[in-house]
Amino acid sequence: FYLDKNTASNTGVIYGRVRDQKGYSAANISVTVSKDGSKITETTTNSNGYYITTKLPYGSGYSVTFKGQCFSSNTYWSLSLNASVVGLNRTLERAVN
């Protein structure tokens, strides 16, 4: 991913890679970023499991939820965005049918 160093000040980026419990890339996973319970943005992982969200205002109270077909939902709570770039990699477990 290319991160532009000239993005607006006081905004940040959350990016990362999503894999399954065996270490394989998890493609087409929905990644939803919320702040204080309100959805801010949503994106999807690419074929290699990578995602990126940009132009997020600095602050605390962020959560990032990962959902995908055949995977258990996973949420990372209480994320603070006080730097330009925050890396957040996650491992999702395959859902049991």
Accessible surface in RSA format (square Angstrom, percent):
REM  Atomic radii and reference values for relative SASA: ProtOr
REM  Chains: A
REM  Algorithm: Lee & Richards
REM  Probe-radius: 1.40
REM  Slices: 20
REM RES _ NUM      All-atoms   Total-Side   Main-Chain    Non-polar    All polar
REM                ABS   REL    ABS   REL    ABS   REL    ABS   REL    ABS   REL
RES PHE A   1   132.22  66.1  52.78  32.7  79.44 206.7  63.94  38.8  68.28 195.4
RES TYR A   2   181.02  84.5 153.85  87.5  27.18  70.7 125.10  94.0  55.93  68.9
RES LEU A   3    63.69  35.5  48.08  34.4  15.61  39.2  49.87  35.0  13.82  37.2
RES ASP A   4    63.84  44.7  53.57  53.3  10.27  24.3  14.70  34.6  49.14  49.0
RES LYS A   5   196.64  95.9 160.97  98.8  35.67  84.9 111.49 100.3  85.15  90.7
RES ASN A   6   134.05  92.4 104.28 100.8  29.77  71.7  29.75  71.6 104.30 100.8
RES THR A   7    60.05  42.7  39.05  39.6  21.00  50.0  28.20  37.9  31.84  48.1
RES ALA A   8    67.99  62.5  48.28  74.5  19.71  44.8  60.29  84.9   7.70  20.4
RES SER A   9    95.95  81.1  71.74  95.7  24.21  55.8  51.75 110.2  44.20  61.9
RES ASN A  10   102.75  70.9  96.02  92.8   6.73  16.2  21.74  52.3  81.01  78.3
RES THR A  11    29.99  21.3  24.54  24.9   5.44  13.0  22.99  30.9   7.00  10.6
RES GLY A  12     2.26   2.8   0.00   N/A   2.26   2.8   2.10   5.8   0.16   0.4
RES VAL A  13    12.07   7.9  12.07  10.9   0.00   0.0  12.07  10.5   0.00   0.0
RES ILE A  14     0.00   0.0   0.00   0.0   0.00   0.0   0.00   0.0   0.00   0.0
RES TYR A  15    79.46  37.1  79.46  45.2   0.00   0.0  37.61  28.3  41.85  51.6
RES GLY A  16     1.56   1.9   0.00   N/A   1.56   1.9   1.56   4.3   0.00   0.0
RES ARG A  17    50.86  21.4  49.84  25.4   1.02   2.4   9.50  13.0  41.36  25.1
RES VAL A  18     0.00   0.0   0.00   0.0   0.00   0.0   0.00   0.0   0.00   0.0
RES ARG A  19    92.57  38.9  92.57  47.2   0.00   0.0  21.88  29.9  70.69  42.8
RES ASP A  20     6.75   4.7   5.50   5.5   1.25   3.0   0.94   2.2   5.81   5.8
RES GLN A  21    95.63  53.5  64.88  47.4  30.75  73.2  36.73  78.2  58.90  44.7
RES LYS A  22   165.06  80.5 130.21  79.9  34.84  83.0  81.87  73.7  83.19  88.6
RES GLY A  23    34.48  42.5   0.00   N/A  34.48  42.5  24.53  67.3   9.95  22.3
RES TYR A  24   147.43  68.8 144.47  82.2   2.96   7.7  98.87  74.3  48.56  59.9
RES SER A  25    43.18  36.5  18.22  24.3  24.95  57.5  11.15  23.7  32.03  44.9
RES ALA A  26     2.87   2.6   0.00   0.0   2.87   6.5   2.87   4.0   0.00   0.0
RES ALA A  27    41.64  38.3  25.40  39.2  16.24  36.9  25.40  35.8  16.24  43.0
RES ASN A  28   117.18  80.8 100.83  97.4  16.34  39.4  24.97  60.1  92.20  89.1
RES ILE A  29     1.82   1.0   1.82   1.4   0.00   0.0   1.82   1.3   0.00   0.0
RES SER A  30    31.34  26.5  30.27  40.4   1.07   2.5  26.56  56.6   4.78   6.7
RES VAL A  31     0.00   0.0   0.00   0.0   0.00   0.0   0.00   0.0   0.00   0.0
RES THR A  32    28.66  20.4  28.08  28.5   0.58   1.4  17.88  24.0  10.78  16.3
RES VAL A  33     0.00   0.0   0.00   0.0   0.00   0.0   0.00   0.0   0.00   0.0
RES SER A  34    19.56  16.5  19.56  26.1   0.00   0.0   4.85  10.3  14.70  20.6
RES LYS A  35    48.20  23.5  44.37  27.2   3.83   9.1  25.40  22.9  22.81  24.3
RES ASP A  36   110.69  77.5  75.29  74.9  35.41  83.7  43.13 101.5  67.56  67.4
RES GLY A  37    79.00  97.4   0.00   N/A  79.00  97.4  37.49 102.9  41.51  93.0
RES SER A  38    69.60  58.8  64.57  86.2   5.02  11.6  33.00  70.3  36.60  51.3
RES LYS A  39   128.94  62.9  98.82  60.6  30.13  71.7  60.93  54.8  68.01  72.4
RES ILE A  40    76.51  43.5  46.69  34.8  29.82  71.9  49.03  35.3  27.48  74.6
RES THR A  41    42.48  30.2  36.71  37.2   5.77  13.8  16.41  22.0  26.07  39.4
RES GLU A  42    85.95  49.3  58.71  44.4  27.24  64.9  16.72  32.3  69.22  56.5
RES THR A  43    38.76  27.6  30.34  30.8   8.42  20.1  15.47  20.8  23.28  35.2
RES THR A  44    74.48  53.0  58.18  59.0  16.30  38.8  29.80  40.0  44.68  67.5
RES THR A  45     3.33   2.4   0.00   0.0   3.33   7.9   0.00   0.0   3.33   5.0
RES ASN A  46    64.69  44.6  54.50  52.7  10.19  24.5  40.68  97.9  24.01  23.2
RES SER A  47    91.94  77.7  70.37  93.9  21.57  49.7  47.17 100.5  44.77  62.7
RES ASN A  48    80.83  55.7  80.82  78.1   0.01   0.0   4.09   9.8  76.74  74.2
RES GLY A  49     0.00   0.0   0.00   N/A   0.00   0.0   0.00   0.0   0.00   0.0
RES TYR A  50    80.88  37.8  79.53  45.3   1.34   3.5  48.93  36.8  31.94  39.4
RES TYR A  51     2.87   1.3   0.00   0.0   2.87   7.5   2.87   2.2   0.00   0.0
RES ILE A  52    40.83  23.2  31.36  23.4   9.47  22.8  31.36  22.6   9.47  25.7
RES THR A  53     6.14   4.4   0.66   0.7   5.48  13.1   6.14   8.3   0.00   0.0
RES THR A  54    66.63  47.4  52.08  52.8  14.55  34.7  27.77  37.3  38.86  58.7
RES LYS A  55   148.95  72.7 130.36  80.0  18.59  44.3  73.76  66.4  75.19  80.1
RES LEU A  56     1.66   0.9   1.66   1.2   0.00   0.0   1.66   1.2   0.00   0.0
RES PRO A  57    67.48  49.2  67.48  61.5   0.01   0.0  67.48  55.7   0.00   0.0
RES TYR A  58    77.07  36.0  58.67  33.4  18.40  47.9  45.16  33.9  31.91  39.3
RES GLY A  59    20.97  25.9   0.00   N/A  20.97  25.9  20.94  57.5   0.03   0.1
RES SER A  60    67.74  57.2  62.08  82.9   5.66  13.0  24.95  53.1  42.79  60.0
RES GLY A  61    31.08  38.3   0.00   N/A  31.08  38.3  20.98  57.6  10.09  22.6
RES TYR A  62     0.59   0.3   0.00   0.0   0.59   1.5   0.05   0.0   0.54   0.7
RES SER A  63    13.12  11.1  13.00  17.3   0.12   0.3   3.54   7.5   9.58  13.4
RES VAL A  64     0.00   0.0   0.00   0.0   0.00   0.0   0.00   0.0   0.00   0.0
RES THR A  65    27.29  19.4  26.76  27.1   0.53   1.3  12.44  16.7  14.85  22.5
RES PHE A  66     0.00   0.0   0.00   0.0   0.00   0.0   0.00   0.0   0.00   0.0
RES LYS A  67   118.29  57.7 116.60  71.5   1.69   4.0  59.70  53.7  58.59  62.4
RES GLY A  68    17.22  21.2   0.00   N/A  17.22  21.2   9.13  25.1   8.09  18.1
RES GLN A  69   166.06  92.9 138.14 101.0  27.92  66.5  54.12 115.2 111.94  84.9
RES CYS A  70    77.82  58.9  60.92  67.9  16.90  39.7  18.50  46.9  59.32  64.0
RES PHE A  71    26.90  13.5  13.42   8.3  13.48  35.1  13.42   8.1  13.48  38.6
RES SER A  72    51.84  43.8  44.74  59.7   7.11  16.4  31.08  66.2  20.77  29.1
RES SER A  73    69.22  58.5  39.34  52.5  29.88  68.8  32.90  70.1  36.32  50.9
RES ASN A  74    41.47  28.6  35.77  34.6   5.70  13.7   7.60  18.3  33.87  32.7
RES THR A  75    38.19  27.2  16.91  17.1  21.28  50.7   5.06   6.8  33.13  50.1
RES TYR A  76    76.60  35.8  74.89  42.6   1.71   4.5  31.85  23.9  44.75  55.2
RES TRP A  77   176.27  70.7 162.81  78.8  13.46  31.6 143.99  76.8  32.28  52.4
RES SER A  78    98.22  83.0  69.11  92.2  29.11  67.1  40.30  85.8  57.93  81.2
RES LEU A  79    15.54   8.7  14.55  10.4   0.99   2.5  15.54  10.9   0.00   0.0
RES SER A  80    50.65  42.8  37.06  49.5  13.59  31.3  17.22  36.7  33.43  46.8
RES LEU A  81     0.00   0.0   0.00   0.0   0.00   0.0   0.00   0.0   0.00   0.0
RES ASN A  82   108.05  74.5  81.58  78.8  26.47  63.7  33.40  80.4  74.64  72.1
RES ALA A  83    52.48  48.3  47.04  72.6   5.44  12.4  52.34  73.7   0.13   0.4
RES SER A  84    66.31  56.0  61.44  82.0   4.87  11.2  31.61  67.3  34.70  48.6
RES VAL A  85    62.03  40.8  42.29  38.3  19.74  47.6  42.29  36.7  19.74  53.5
RES VAL A  86    29.39  19.3  26.17  23.7   3.22   7.8  29.39  25.5   0.00   0.0
RES GLY A  87    47.48  58.6   0.00   N/A  47.48  58.6  14.32  39.3  33.16  74.3
RES LEU A  88    14.56   8.1  13.21   9.5   1.35   3.4  14.56  10.2   0.00   0.0
RES ASN A  89   107.62  74.2  87.93  85.0  19.70  47.4  25.75  62.0  81.87  79.1
RES ARG A  90    59.71  25.1  51.89  26.5   7.82  18.6   7.24   9.9  52.47  31.8
RES THR A  91    78.14  55.6  62.90  63.8  15.24  36.3  32.40  43.5  45.74  69.1
RES LEU A  92     1.19   0.7   0.18   0.1   1.01   2.5   1.19   0.8   0.00   0.0
RES GLU A  93   114.92  66.0 112.17  84.9   2.75   6.6  25.00  48.4  89.92  73.4
RES ARG A  94   117.24  49.2 108.06  55.1   9.18  21.9  44.21  60.4  73.03  44.3
RES ALA A  95    43.31  39.8  26.96  41.6  16.35  37.2  28.48  40.1  14.84  39.3
RES VAL A  96   146.48  96.4 113.44 102.7  33.04  79.6 117.59 102.2  28.89  78.3
RES ASN A  97   182.90 126.1 114.68 110.8  68.23 164.3  66.40 159.8 116.50 112.6
END  Absolute sums over single chains surface
CHAIN  1 A     6007.4       4673.5       1333.8       2876.9       3130.4
END  Absolute sums over all chains
TOTAL          6007.4       4673.5       1333.8       2876.9       3130.4
